[in-house]
């Protein structure tokens, strides 16, 4: 149950930060916080991650909903001792739900975090939900790399 509480907390943080940005900024407005390193830039993203337009917003909403159901199933059925996969899946679930809420509410995802090194080296604008998905996926990959190594080595963790 704690994994759903973690997902709910991250979902709440995502929606609160988006509400603050929407209430205090105009769309396409940018506020410099730490020079080129960090800006708050409010945009609406109708596409997928990194602003990719690979399908209509409805497709992304359906994908997020299905992914949320599948992830919830894994969280319910995963053995309780699988601590790291639970954390990773909770992060991905929170991100999927955070962006799904946006798509259902306004038809697009609200993004506002912009990081970079210069005017030319800027990462695509993202949000807290995206951070959850990205971090969760990386944690899952690391977990399966380590578990795969331990199973191949007879149970010893290979450094």
Secondary structure, DSSP 4 states (H G I P E B T S, - for coil): -HHHHHHHHHHHHHHHHHHHHHHHS-TT-EEEEETTTEEEEEEEE-SSGGG--SS-HHHHHHHHHHHHHHHHHHHHHS-TT-HHHHHHHHHHHHHHHHHHHHHHHHSSEEEEEEEBSSSSSBPPPB-HHHHHHHHHHHHHHHHHHHHHHHHHTTSPPP-
